[in-house]
Amino acid sequence: MEFEWSLAFHSGMSAKSDLRAAVDEGVPVGVVATLLDLSKVYLTLPRHLDNGGAVFVDSGAFAAFQKGETVSWSRVFQVYESILMMTNKPEGLSIVAPDVIGDQAATLELWAEHAARVGNWIAAGARVIVPLQCGALSAGELLDAAKEIFGTERFCGGIPSNLAAMGVEDAATLHHSDFHILGRVMITDDLRAKLDVLLANNPDATYTSDANWLRSRLVAISRAKTEAAPNPLCKPMDSSRTRAVRAVLRVDAYKYKQRA
């Protein structure tokens, strides 16, 4: 069956020039909390939200896992809460709850430790994505545990797309109103199979995703940077990188339902 995301976040936009281009184009942007400076946290991202934009802020847990590093959760939480404090439209903000990649038991411990704080984000209007890591509990049982820990169903079930991701049978245990695929926008055969069972059991749910948009488009951006002459309509502060990313976004942005 045909499928289109409700929103597809263009992740990898933490750098100033890239974020400026994405915000100018009005696309849903994805950034990493630990890579943001004060200007982005207090000005750029809140303004994008206030203008009706959508923002996905990743905790950086997967990157830390790949590098064998420890996440500074206090720093991540400070970024989340600062953006929430500065925007008038928190409903456009998606943030990722604390988790440990591939470790369900440790993830449950983090949820219990920070349950009150996560509850405050939900109450403030943010869309909190709760990653469902594999382990002793099925995905459905883990989702139920999250509802009990956080005292609400008003969060998004996050489905990891990395090597420790859940299988089709596990995905079939999920019943919820809101799902986010972490780290994958392009629909592979494996993701298609999981989406099929999710859609069968949750036909009216919201489905969003994020993936690094820049990584596979560096050649196109480099070419646009070389070929594109400065446009007199461009903002004086625009860098050649900003102009190039903007140009590529205009012809090759992710497709999703809310895009005109």
CYANA upper distance limits for C-alpha pairs under 8 A (distance plus 0.5 A):
  4 GLU  CA    255 LYS  CA      7.83
  4 GLU  CA    256 TYR  CA      6.14
  4 GLU  CA    257 LYS  CA      6.74
  5 TRP  CA    207 TYR  CA      6.22
  5 TRP  CA    208 THR  CA      5.84
  5 TRP  CA    209 SER  CA      7.55
  5 TRP  CA    255 LYS  CA      7.98
  5 TRP  CA    256 TYR  CA      5.36
  5 TRP  CA    257 LYS  CA      6.59
  6 SER  CA    206 THR  CA      6.94
  6 SER  CA    207 TYR  CA      6.14
  6 SER  CA    208 THR  CA      5.94
  6 SER  CA    256 TYR  CA      6.11
  6 SER  CA    257 LYS  CA      5.50
  6 SER  CA    258 GLN  CA      6.90
  7 LEU  CA     28 PRO  CA      7.76
  7 LEU  CA    207 TYR  CA      7.86
  7 LEU  CA    208 THR  CA      5.37
  7 LEU  CA    209 SER  CA      7.11
  7 LEU  CA    256 TYR  CA      5.80
  7 LEU  CA    257 LYS  CA      7.08
  7 LEU  CA    258 GLN  CA      7.16
  8 ALA  CA     28 PRO  CA      7.19
  8 ALA  CA    185 VAL  CA      7.15
  8 ALA  CA    208 THR  CA      6.25
  8 ALA  CA    209 SER  CA      5.45
  8 ALA  CA    210 ASP  CA      5.99
  8 ALA  CA    211 ALA  CA      8.46
  8 ALA  CA    254 TYR  CA      6.79
  8 ALA  CA    255 LYS  CA      7.52
  8 ALA  CA    256 TYR  CA      6.42
  9 PHE  CA     27 VAL  CA      8.08
  9 PHE  CA     28 PRO  CA      5.28
  9 PHE  CA     29 VAL  CA      5.70
  9 PHE  CA     30 GLY  CA      5.97
  9 PHE  CA     54 ALA  CA      8.46
  9 PHE  CA     55 VAL  CA      7.97
  9 PHE  CA     56 PHE  CA      7.16
  9 PHE  CA    208 THR  CA      8.40
  9 PHE  CA    209 SER  CA      6.72
  9 PHE  CA    210 ASP  CA      4.99
  9 PHE  CA    211 ALA  CA      7.21
  9 PHE  CA    254 TYR  CA      8.28
 10 HIS  CA     27 VAL  CA      7.81
 10 HIS  CA     28 PRO  CA      6.53
 10 HIS  CA     29 VAL  CA      5.36
 10 HIS  CA     30 GLY  CA      5.74
 10 HIS  CA    210 ASP  CA      6.74
 10 HIS  CA    211 ALA  CA      6.66
 10 HIS  CA    212 ASN  CA      6.66
 10 HIS  CA    213 TRP  CA      5.68
 10 HIS  CA    214 LEU  CA      8.47
 10 HIS  CA    253 ALA  CA      8.44
 10 HIS  CA    254 TYR  CA      7.72
 11 SER  CA     29 VAL  CA      6.46
 11 SER  CA     30 GLY  CA      4.22
 11 SER  CA     31 VAL  CA      6.20
 11 SER  CA     56 PHE  CA      8.31
 11 SER  CA    210 ASP  CA      6.62
 11 SER  CA    211 ALA  CA      5.75
 11 SER  CA    212 ASN  CA      4.84
 11 SER  CA    213 TRP  CA      6.22
 11 SER  CA    214 LEU  CA      8.09
 12 GLY  CA     30 GLY  CA      6.69
 12 GLY  CA     31 VAL  CA      6.37
 12 GLY  CA     32 VAL  CA      8.20
 12 GLY  CA    211 ALA  CA      8.22
 12 GLY  CA    212 ASN  CA      5.37
 12 GLY  CA    213 TRP  CA      6.84
 12 GLY  CA    214 LEU  CA      6.58
 12 GLY  CA    215 ARG  CA      8.19
 13 MET  CA     18 ASP  CA      5.80
 13 MET  CA     19 LEU  CA      5.39
 13 MET  CA     22 ALA  CA      7.92
 13 MET  CA     29 VAL  CA      7.12
 13 MET  CA     30 GLY  CA      6.46
 13 MET  CA     31 VAL  CA      5.90
 13 MET  CA    214 LEU  CA      8.16
 14 SER  CA     18 ASP  CA      7.53
 14 SER  CA     19 LEU  CA      6.55
 14 SER  CA     30 GLY  CA      8.04
 14 SER  CA     31 VAL  CA      5.34
 14 SER  CA     32 VAL  CA      6.88
 14 SER  CA     35 LEU  CA      6.72
 14 SER  CA     36 LEU  CA      6.84
 15 ALA  CA     19 LEU  CA      6.50
 15 ALA  CA     35 LEU  CA      8.47
 16 LYS  CA     20 ARG  CA      6.58
 17 SER  CA     21 ALA  CA      6.96
 17 SER  CA    238 ASP  CA      8.22
 17 SER  CA    239 SER  CA      7.28
 17 SER  CA    241 ARG  CA      6.69
 17 SER  CA    242 THR  CA      5.32
 18 ASP  CA     22 ALA  CA      6.82
 18 ASP  CA    241 ARG  CA      7.76
 18 ASP  CA    242 THR  CA      6.30
 18 ASP  CA    245 VAL  CA      6.89
 19 LEU  CA     23 VAL  CA      6.51
 19 LEU  CA     29 VAL  CA      8.07
 20 ARG  CA     24 ASP  CA      6.54
 20 ARG  CA    242 THR  CA      7.12
 21 ALA  CA     25 GLU  CA      6.73
 21 ALA  CA    242 THR  CA      5.70
 21 ALA  CA    243 ARG  CA      7.48
 21 ALA  CA    245 VAL  CA      6.54
 21 ALA  CA    246 ARG  CA      5.37
 22 ALA  CA     26 GLY  CA      6.67
 22 ALA  CA     27 VAL  CA      6.28
 22 ALA  CA     28 PRO  CA      8.21
 22 ALA  CA     29 VAL  CA      7.05
 22 ALA  CA    245 VAL  CA      8.25
 22 ALA  CA    246 ARG  CA      7.22
 22 ALA  CA    249 LEU  CA      8.03
 23 VAL  CA     27 VAL  CA      6.94
 23 VAL  CA     29 VAL  CA      7.85
 23 VAL  CA     48 HIS  CA      6.92
 23 VAL  CA     53 GLY  CA      8.44
 24 ASP  CA    246 ARG  CA      8.23
 25 GLU  CA    246 ARG  CA      7.29
 25 GLU  CA    249 LEU  CA      7.97
 25 GLU  CA    250 ARG  CA      8.01
 26 GLY  CA     48 HIS  CA      8.38
 26 GLY  CA     53 GLY  CA      6.78
 27 VAL  CA     53 GLY  CA      7.57
 27 VAL  CA     54 ALA  CA      7.91
 27 VAL  CA    253 ALA  CA      8.35
 27 VAL  CA    259 ARG  CA      8.48
 28 PRO  CA     53 GLY  CA      6.81
 28 PRO  CA     54 ALA  CA      5.18
 28 PRO  CA     55 VAL  CA      6.23
 28 PRO  CA     56 PHE  CA      8.05
 29 VAL  CA     54 ALA  CA      6.98
 29 VAL  CA     55 VAL  CA      5.54
 29 VAL  CA     56 PHE  CA      6.64
 30 GLY  CA     55 VAL  CA      6.45
 30 GLY  CA     56 PHE  CA      5.05
 30 GLY  CA     57 VAL  CA      6.36
 30 GLY  CA     58 ASP  CA      7.82
 30 GLY  CA    210 ASP  CA      7.59
 31 VAL  CA     35 LEU  CA      8.14
 31 VAL  CA     36 LEU  CA      8.24
 31 VAL  CA     55 VAL  CA      8.35
 31 VAL  CA     56 PHE  CA      6.85
 31 VAL  CA     57 VAL  CA      5.59
 31 VAL  CA     58 ASP  CA      6.67
 32 VAL  CA     36 LEU  CA      7.37
 32 VAL  CA     57 VAL  CA      6.02
 32 VAL  CA     58 ASP  CA      5.23
 32 VAL  CA     59 SER  CA      6.53
 32 VAL  CA     60 GLY  CA      6.22
 33 ALA  CA     57 VAL  CA      6.42
 33 ALA  CA     58 ASP  CA      6.47
 33 ALA  CA     59 SER  CA      6.05
 33 ALA  CA     60 GLY  CA      7.21
 33 ALA  CA     76 VAL  CA      6.09
 33 ALA  CA     79 VAL  CA      6.58
 33 ALA  CA     80 TYR  CA      7.99
 34 THR  CA     59 SER  CA      7.75
 34 THR  CA     60 GLY  CA      7.30
 34 THR  CA     75 ARG  CA      7.56
 34 THR  CA     76 VAL  CA      6.77
 34 THR  CA     79 VAL  CA      8.42
 36 LEU  CA     40 LYS  CA      6.57
 36 LEU  CA     41 VAL  CA      7.02
 37 ASP  CA     41 VAL  CA      6.89
 38 LEU  CA     42 TYR  CA      6.35
 38 LEU  CA     43 LEU  CA      8.37
 39 SER  CA     43 LEU  CA      5.85
 39 SER  CA     44 THR  CA      6.95
 40 LYS  CA     44 THR  CA      5.10
 40 LYS  CA     45 LEU  CA      6.17
 41 VAL  CA     45 LEU  CA      6.47
 41 VAL  CA     46 PRO  CA      7.64
 41 VAL  CA     79 VAL  CA      7.09
 41 VAL  CA     82 SER  CA      7.16
 41 VAL  CA     83 ILE  CA      6.14
 42 TYR  CA     46 PRO  CA      6.91
 42 TYR  CA     82 SER  CA      7.31
 42 TYR  CA     83 ILE  CA      6.73
 42 TYR  CA     86 MET  CA      6.74
 43 LEU  CA     47 ARG  CA      6.46
 43 LEU  CA     86 MET  CA      8.37
 44 THR  CA     48 HIS  CA      6.74
 45 LEU  CA     49 LEU  CA      6.76
 45 LEU  CA     55 VAL  CA      7.76
 45 LEU  CA     83 ILE  CA      7.61
 46 PRO  CA     50 ASP  CA      6.56
 46 PRO  CA     83 ILE  CA      6.46
 46 PRO  CA     84 LEU  CA      8.31
 46 PRO  CA     86 MET  CA      6.31
 46 PRO  CA     87 THR  CA      5.18
 46 PRO  CA     88 ASN  CA      8.34
 47 ARG  CA     51 ASN  CA      6.59
 47 ARG  CA     87 THR  CA      7.52
 48 HIS  CA     52 GLY  CA      7.14
 48 HIS  CA     53 GLY  CA      5.58
 48 HIS  CA     54 ALA  CA      7.83
 48 HIS  CA     55 VAL  CA      8.36
 49 LEU  CA     53 GLY  CA      5.09
 49 LEU  CA     54 ALA  CA      6.47
 49 LEU  CA     55 VAL  CA      7.44
 49 LEU  CA     87 THR  CA      7.07
 49 LEU  CA     88 ASN  CA      8.21
 49 LEU  CA     89 LYS  CA      6.42
 49 LEU  CA     90 PRO  CA      7.75
 49 LEU  CA     92 GLY  CA      6.46
 49 LEU  CA     93 LEU  CA      7.70
 50 ASP  CA     87 THR  CA      6.59
 50 ASP  CA     88 ASN  CA      6.36
 50 ASP  CA     89 LYS  CA      5.96
 52 GLY  CA     89 LYS  CA      8.04
 52 GLY  CA     92 GLY  CA      7.71
 53 GLY  CA     92 GLY  CA      7.02
 54 ALA  CA     92 GLY  CA      5.22
 54 ALA  CA     93 LEU  CA      6.57
 54 ALA  CA     94 SER  CA      8.32
 55 VAL  CA     92 GLY  CA      6.76
 55 VAL  CA     93 LEU  CA      5.50
 55 VAL  CA     94 SER  CA      6.59
 56 PHE  CA     93 LEU  CA      6.62
 56 PHE  CA     94 SER  CA      5.17
 56 PHE  CA     95 ILE  CA      6.41
 56 PHE  CA    210 ASP  CA      8.48
 57 VAL  CA     80 TYR  CA      8.14
 57 VAL  CA     93 LEU  CA      8.20
 57 VAL  CA     94 SER  CA      6.77
 57 VAL  CA     95 ILE  CA      5.48
 57 VAL  CA     96 VAL  CA      7.32
 58 ASP  CA     95 ILE  CA      6.69
 58 ASP  CA     96 VAL  CA      6.14
 59 SER  CA     76 VAL  CA      6.56
 59 SER  CA     95 ILE  CA      8.09
 59 SER  CA     96 VAL  CA      6.45
 59 SER  CA     97 ALA  CA      8.11
 59 SER  CA     98 PRO  CA      7.75
 60 GLY  CA     64 ALA  CA      6.70
 60 GLY  CA     71 VAL  CA      7.83
 61 ALA  CA     65 PHE  CA      6.57
 61 ALA  CA     71 VAL  CA      6.67
 61 ALA  CA     98 PRO  CA      8.36
 61 ALA  CA     99 ASP  CA      7.65
 61 ALA  CA    100 VAL  CA      7.48
 61 ALA  CA    101 ILE  CA      7.55
 62 PHE  CA     66 GLN  CA      6.76
 62 PHE  CA    101 ILE  CA      6.89
 63 ALA  CA     67 LYS  CA      6.86
 64 ALA  CA     68 GLY  CA      6.42
 64 ALA  CA     69 GLU  CA      5.25
 64 ALA  CA     70 THR  CA      6.65
 64 ALA  CA     71 VAL  CA      6.82
 65 PHE  CA     69 GLU  CA      6.61
 65 PHE  CA     70 THR  CA      8.06
 65 PHE  CA    101 ILE  CA      7.17
 72 SER  CA     76 VAL  CA      6.98
 73 TRP  CA     77 PHE  CA      6.46
 73 TRP  CA     98 PRO  CA      7.98
 74 SER  CA     78 GLN  CA      6.63
 75 ARG  CA     79 VAL  CA      6.98
 76 VAL  CA     80 TYR  CA      6.95
 77 PHE  CA     81 GLU  CA      6.59
 78 GLN  CA     82 SER  CA      6.46
 79 VAL  CA     83 ILE  CA      6.79
 80 TYR  CA     84 LEU  CA      6.78
 80 TYR  CA     95 ILE  CA      7.53
 81 GLU  CA     85 MET  CA      6.51
 81 GLU  CA    121 TRP  CA      8.06
 82 SER  CA     86 MET  CA      6.76
 83 ILE  CA     87 THR  CA      6.77
 84 LEU  CA     90 PRO  CA      6.47
 84 LEU  CA     93 LEU  CA      8.42
 84 LEU  CA    121 TRP  CA      8.48
 84 LEU  CA    124 ALA  CA      7.96
 84 LEU  CA    126 ALA  CA      7.97
 89 LYS  CA     93 LEU  CA      8.39
 90 PRO  CA    124 ALA  CA      7.64
 90 PRO  CA    125 GLY  CA      5.74
 90 PRO  CA    126 ALA  CA      5.73
 91 GLU  CA    125 GLY  CA      5.76
 91 GLU  CA    126 ALA  CA      5.77
 91 GLU  CA    127 ARG  CA      6.99
 92 GLY  CA    126 ALA  CA      7.68
 92 GLY  CA    127 ARG  CA      8.07
 93 LEU  CA    126 ALA  CA      5.90
 93 LEU  CA    127 ARG  CA      6.55
 94 SER  CA    126 ALA  CA      6.59
 94 SER  CA    127 ARG  CA      5.13
 94 SER  CA    128 VAL  CA      6.26
 94 SER  CA    129 ILE  CA      7.26
 95 ILE  CA    126 ALA  CA      7.68
 95 ILE  CA    127 ARG  CA      6.88
 95 ILE  CA    128 VAL  CA      5.57
 95 ILE  CA    129 ILE  CA      6.43
 96 VAL  CA    128 VAL  CA      6.26
 96 VAL  CA    129 ILE  CA      5.18
 96 VAL  CA    130 VAL  CA      6.69
 96 VAL  CA    131 PRO  CA      7.85
 97 ALA  CA    111 TRP  CA      8.32
 97 ALA  CA    118 VAL  CA      7.49
 97 ALA  CA    128 VAL  CA      6.80
 97 ALA  CA    129 ILE  CA      6.38
 97 ALA  CA    130 VAL  CA      5.68
 97 ALA  CA    131 PRO  CA      7.48
 98 PRO  CA    107 THR  CA      7.70
 98 PRO  CA    110 LEU  CA      6.86
 98 PRO  CA    111 TRP  CA      7.30
 98 PRO  CA    130 VAL  CA      8.25
 99 ASP  CA    106 ALA  CA      7.96
 99 ASP  CA    107 THR  CA      5.08
 99 ASP  CA    108 LEU  CA      8.33
 99 ASP  CA    110 LEU  CA      7.01
 99 ASP  CA    111 TRP  CA      8.07
 99 ASP  CA    131 PRO  CA      7.18
100 VAL  CA    104 GLN  CA      7.74
100 VAL  CA    106 ALA  CA      6.64
100 VAL  CA    107 THR  CA      5.64
100 VAL  CA    133 GLN  CA      8.40
101 ILE  CA    107 THR  CA      8.47
101 ILE  CA    133 GLN  CA      7.34
101 ILE  CA    164 ALA  CA      8.13
102 GLY  CA    133 GLN  CA      6.18
102 GLY  CA    134 CYS  CA      6.69
102 GLY  CA    135 GLY  CA      8.29
102 GLY  CA    164 ALA  CA      5.91
102 GLY  CA    165 ALA  CA      8.30
103 ASP  CA    107 THR  CA      6.67
103 ASP  CA    133 GLN  CA      6.82
103 ASP  CA    134 CYS  CA      7.34
103 ASP  CA    135 GLY  CA      7.24
104 GLN  CA    108 LEU  CA      6.71
104 GLN  CA    132 LEU  CA      8.19
104 GLN  CA    133 GLN  CA      5.58
104 GLN  CA    134 CYS  CA      6.15
104 GLN  CA    135 GLY  CA      5.54
104 GLN  CA    136 ALA  CA      8.03
105 ALA  CA    109 GLU  CA      6.93
105 ALA  CA    135 GLY  CA      7.70
106 ALA  CA    110 LEU  CA      6.86
107 THR  CA    111 TRP  CA      6.77
107 THR  CA    133 GLN  CA      7.98
108 LEU  CA    112 ALA  CA      6.76
109 GLU  CA    113 GLU  CA      6.66
110 LEU  CA    114 HIS  CA      6.63
111 TRP  CA    115 ALA  CA      5.91
111 TRP  CA    146 ALA  CA      8.20
111 TRP  CA    149 ILE  CA      7.61
111 TRP  CA    150 PHE  CA      8.40
112 ALA  CA    149 ILE  CA      6.78
114 HIS  CA    118 VAL  CA      6.75
115 ALA  CA    119 GLY  CA      6.55
115 ALA  CA    149 ILE  CA      6.93
115 ALA  CA    150 PHE  CA      5.97
116 ALA  CA    120 ASN  CA      6.78
116 ALA  CA    150 PHE  CA      7.82
117 ARG  CA    121 TRP  CA      7.07
118 VAL  CA    122 ILE  CA      6.94
118 VAL  CA    128 VAL  CA      8.19
118 VAL  CA    150 PHE  CA      7.68
119 GLY  CA    123 ALA  CA      6.61
119 GLY  CA    150 PHE  CA      6.46
119 GLY  CA    151 GLY  CA      8.21
120 ASN  CA    124 ALA  CA      6.54
121 TRP  CA    125 GLY  CA      7.08
121 TRP  CA    126 ALA  CA      6.16
121 TRP  CA    127 ARG  CA      8.48
121 TRP  CA    128 VAL  CA      7.74
122 ILE  CA    126 ALA  CA      5.77
122 ILE  CA    127 ARG  CA      6.99
122 ILE  CA    128 VAL  CA      6.89
122 ILE  CA    154 ARG  CA      7.60
122 ILE  CA    155 PHE  CA      7.62
127 ARG  CA    155 PHE  CA      6.64
127 ARG  CA    156 CYS  CA      7.20
128 VAL  CA    155 PHE  CA      5.76
128 VAL  CA    156 CYS  CA      6.37
129 ILE  CA    155 PHE  CA      6.74
129 ILE  CA    156 CYS  CA      5.07
129 ILE  CA    157 GLY  CA      6.30
129 ILE  CA    158 GLY  CA      5.88
129 ILE  CA    180 HIS  CA      7.58
130 VAL  CA    146 ALA  CA      8.39
130 VAL  CA    155 PHE  CA      7.51
130 VAL  CA    156 CYS  CA      6.49
130 VAL  CA    157 GLY  CA      5.74
130 VAL  CA    158 GLY  CA      5.60
131 PRO  CA    157 GLY  CA      6.83
131 PRO  CA    158 GLY  CA      4.64
131 PRO  CA    159 ILE  CA      6.46
131 PRO  CA    160 PRO  CA      7.19
132 LEU  CA    139 ALA  CA      6.82
132 LEU  CA    142 LEU  CA      7.26
132 LEU  CA    143 LEU  CA      7.61
132 LEU  CA    157 GLY  CA      7.28
132 LEU  CA    158 GLY  CA      6.22
132 LEU  CA    159 ILE  CA      6.31
132 LEU  CA    160 PRO  CA      7.59
133 GLN  CA    139 ALA  CA      8.14
133 GLN  CA    159 ILE  CA      8.29
133 GLN  CA    160 PRO  CA      7.74
133 GLN  CA    164 ALA  CA      8.13
133 GLN  CA    165 ALA  CA      7.61
133 GLN  CA    166 MET  CA      7.90
134 CYS  CA    138 SER  CA      7.77
134 CYS  CA    139 ALA  CA      7.53
134 CYS  CA    164 ALA  CA      7.46
134 CYS  CA    165 ALA  CA      7.33
134 CYS  CA    166 MET  CA      6.51
137 LEU  CA    141 GLU  CA      6.11
137 LEU  CA    142 LEU  CA      6.29
138 SER  CA    142 LEU  CA      6.62
138 SER  CA    170 ASP  CA      6.51
138 SER  CA    173 THR  CA      7.61
139 ALA  CA    143 LEU  CA      6.60
139 ALA  CA    166 MET  CA      8.14
139 ALA  CA    170 ASP  CA      6.14
139 ALA  CA    171 ALA  CA      6.94
139 ALA  CA    173 THR  CA      6.72
139 ALA  CA    174 LEU  CA      6.77
140 GLY  CA    144 ASP  CA      6.80
140 GLY  CA    170 ASP  CA      8.05
140 GLY  CA    171 ALA  CA      8.23
140 GLY  CA    173 THR  CA      5.26
140 GLY  CA    174 LEU  CA      5.07
140 GLY  CA    175 HIS  CA      7.48
141 GLU  CA    145 ALA  CA      6.70
141 GLU  CA    173 THR  CA      8.46
142 LEU  CA    146 ALA  CA      6.71
143 LEU  CA    147 LYS  CA      6.89
143 LEU  CA    157 GLY  CA      7.73
143 LEU  CA    174 LEU  CA      7.97
144 ASP  CA    148 GLU  CA      6.90
145 ALA  CA    149 ILE  CA      6.62
146 ALA  CA    150 PHE  CA      6.46
146 ALA  CA    151 GLY  CA      8.49
147 LYS  CA    151 GLY  CA      6.04
147 LYS  CA    152 THR  CA      5.74
147 LYS  CA    153 GLU  CA      5.89
148 GLU  CA    152 THR  CA      7.53
155 PHE  CA    178 ASP  CA      7.77
156 CYS  CA    177 SER  CA      8.20
156 CYS  CA    178 ASP  CA      5.39
156 CYS  CA    179 PHE  CA      5.81
156 CYS  CA    180 HIS  CA      7.17
157 GLY  CA    176 HIS  CA      8.03
157 GLY  CA    178 ASP  CA      6.68
157 GLY  CA    179 PHE  CA      5.22
157 GLY  CA    180 HIS  CA      6.69
158 GLY  CA    179 PHE  CA      6.39
158 GLY  CA    180 HIS  CA      5.35
158 GLY  CA    181 ILE  CA      6.47
158 GLY  CA    182 LEU  CA      6.87
159 ILE  CA    165 ALA  CA      7.68
159 ILE  CA    166 MET  CA      7.95
159 ILE  CA    179 PHE  CA      7.77
159 ILE  CA    180 HIS  CA      6.59
159 ILE  CA    181 ILE  CA      5.37
159 ILE  CA    182 LEU  CA      6.29
160 PRO  CA    164 ALA  CA      8.00
160 PRO  CA    165 ALA  CA      5.59
160 PRO  CA    166 MET  CA      7.79
160 PRO  CA    181 ILE  CA      6.62
160 PRO  CA    182 LEU  CA      5.35
160 PRO  CA    183 GLY  CA      7.45
161 SER  CA    165 ALA  CA      5.73
161 SER  CA    166 MET  CA      8.47
161 SER  CA    181 ILE  CA      7.17
161 SER  CA    182 LEU  CA      6.31
161 SER  CA    183 GLY  CA      6.34
161 SER  CA    184 ARG  CA      6.76
162 ASN  CA    183 GLY  CA      7.94
166 MET  CA    170 ASP  CA      6.43
166 MET  CA    171 ALA  CA      7.06
167 GLY  CA    171 ALA  CA      6.75
167 GLY  CA    194 LYS  CA      7.78
168 VAL  CA    172 ALA  CA      6.73
168 VAL  CA    193 ALA  CA      7.02
168 VAL  CA    194 LYS  CA      5.49
168 VAL  CA    197 VAL  CA      7.74
169 GLU  CA    173 THR  CA      7.57
170 ASP  CA    174 LEU  CA      8.09
171 ALA  CA    194 LYS  CA      6.70
171 ALA  CA    197 VAL  CA      7.43
171 ALA  CA    198 LEU  CA      7.07
172 ALA  CA    194 LYS  CA      8.19
172 ALA  CA    197 VAL  CA      5.97
172 ALA  CA    198 LEU  CA      6.73
172 ALA  CA    201 ASN  CA      7.84
174 LEU  CA    198 LEU  CA      7.58
174 LEU  CA    201 ASN  CA      8.09
175 HIS  CA    198 LEU  CA      8.43
175 HIS  CA    201 ASN  CA      6.96
175 HIS  CA    202 ASN  CA      6.67
176 HIS  CA    202 ASN  CA      7.09
176 HIS  CA    205 ALA  CA      7.41
177 SER  CA    202 ASN  CA      7.41
177 SER  CA    204 ASP  CA      7.53
177 SER  CA    205 ALA  CA      4.79
177 SER  CA    206 THR  CA      6.79
178 ASP  CA    205 ALA  CA      5.69
178 ASP  CA    206 THR  CA      5.17
178 ASP  CA    207 TYR  CA      6.79
179 PHE  CA    205 ALA  CA      7.64
179 PHE  CA    206 THR  CA      6.55
179 PHE  CA    207 TYR  CA      5.54
179 PHE  CA    208 THR  CA      6.95
180 HIS  CA    207 TYR  CA      6.25
180 HIS  CA    208 THR  CA      5.21
180 HIS  CA    209 SER  CA      5.69
180 HIS  CA    210 ASP  CA      8.47
181 ILE  CA    185 VAL  CA      8.14
181 ILE  CA    207 TYR  CA      8.25
181 ILE  CA    208 THR  CA      6.88
181 ILE  CA    209 SER  CA      5.10
181 ILE  CA    210 ASP  CA      7.26
182 LEU  CA    209 SER  CA      6.53
182 LEU  CA    210 ASP  CA      6.39
182 LEU  CA    211 ALA  CA      7.87
183 GLY  CA    209 SER  CA      7.52
183 GLY  CA    210 ASP  CA      5.74
183 GLY  CA    211 ALA  CA      5.02
183 GLY  CA    212 ASN  CA      7.82
184 ARG  CA    209 SER  CA      6.76
184 ARG  CA    210 ASP  CA      6.23
184 ARG  CA    211 ALA  CA      5.48
185 VAL  CA    209 SER  CA      6.09
185 VAL  CA    210 ASP  CA      6.23
185 VAL  CA    211 ALA  CA      6.15
185 VAL  CA    254 TYR  CA      8.45
187 ILE  CA    191 LEU  CA      6.23
187 ILE  CA    192 ARG  CA      6.42
188 THR  CA    192 ARG  CA      6.44
189 ASP  CA    193 ALA  CA      6.79
190 ASP  CA    194 LYS  CA      7.13
191 LEU  CA    195 LEU  CA      6.55
192 ARG  CA    196 ASP  CA      6.58
193 ALA  CA    197 VAL  CA      7.23
194 LYS  CA    198 LEU  CA      6.73
195 LEU  CA    199 LEU  CA      6.37
196 ASP  CA    200 ALA  CA      6.61
197 VAL  CA    201 ASN  CA      6.78
198 LEU  CA    202 ASN  CA      6.15
198 LEU  CA    203 PRO  CA      8.08
199 LEU  CA    203 PRO  CA      5.18
199 LEU  CA    204 ASP  CA      8.36
199 LEU  CA    205 ALA  CA      8.30
213 TRP  CA    217 ARG  CA      7.53
214 LEU  CA    218 LEU  CA      6.66
217 ARG  CA    221 ILE  CA      6.62
218 LEU  CA    222 SER  CA      6.49
219 VAL  CA    223 ARG  CA      6.65
220 ALA  CA    224 ALA  CA      6.61
220 ALA  CA    248 VAL  CA      7.49
221 ILE  CA    225 LYS  CA      6.49
221 ILE  CA    241 ARG  CA      8.20
221 ILE  CA    244 ALA  CA      5.94
221 ILE  CA    245 VAL  CA      6.29
221 ILE  CA    248 VAL  CA      6.92
222 SER  CA    226 THR  CA      6.86
222 SER  CA    244 ALA  CA      7.86
223 ARG  CA    227 GLU  CA      6.58
224 ALA  CA    228 ALA  CA      5.93
224 ALA  CA    244 ALA  CA      5.48
224 ALA  CA    245 VAL  CA      8.32
224 ALA  CA    247 ALA  CA      7.54
224 ALA  CA    248 VAL  CA      7.82
225 LYS  CA    240 SER  CA      6.35
225 LYS  CA    241 ARG  CA      6.63
225 LYS  CA    243 ARG  CA      7.65
225 LYS  CA    244 ALA  CA      5.26
228 ALA  CA    243 ARG  CA      8.30
228 ALA  CA    244 ALA  CA      7.60
230 PRO  CA    234 CYS  CA      7.71
230 PRO  CA    240 SER  CA      8.29
230 PRO  CA    243 ARG  CA      8.35
234 CYS  CA    238 ASP  CA      7.28
234 CYS  CA    243 ARG  CA      8.44
238 ASP  CA    242 THR  CA      6.39
238 ASP  CA    243 ARG  CA      7.15
239 SER  CA    243 ARG  CA      6.91
240 SER  CA    244 ALA  CA      6.62
241 ARG  CA    245 VAL  CA      6.62
242 THR  CA    246 ARG  CA      6.55
243 ARG  CA    247 ALA  CA      6.63
244 ALA  CA    248 VAL  CA      6.84
245 VAL  CA    249 LEU  CA      6.56
246 ARG  CA    250 ARG  CA      6.79
247 ALA  CA    251 VAL  CA      7.52
248 VAL  CA    252 ASP  CA      6.27
248 VAL  CA    253 ALA  CA      8.04
249 LEU  CA    253 ALA  CA      5.24
255 LYS  CA    259 ARG  CA      7.56
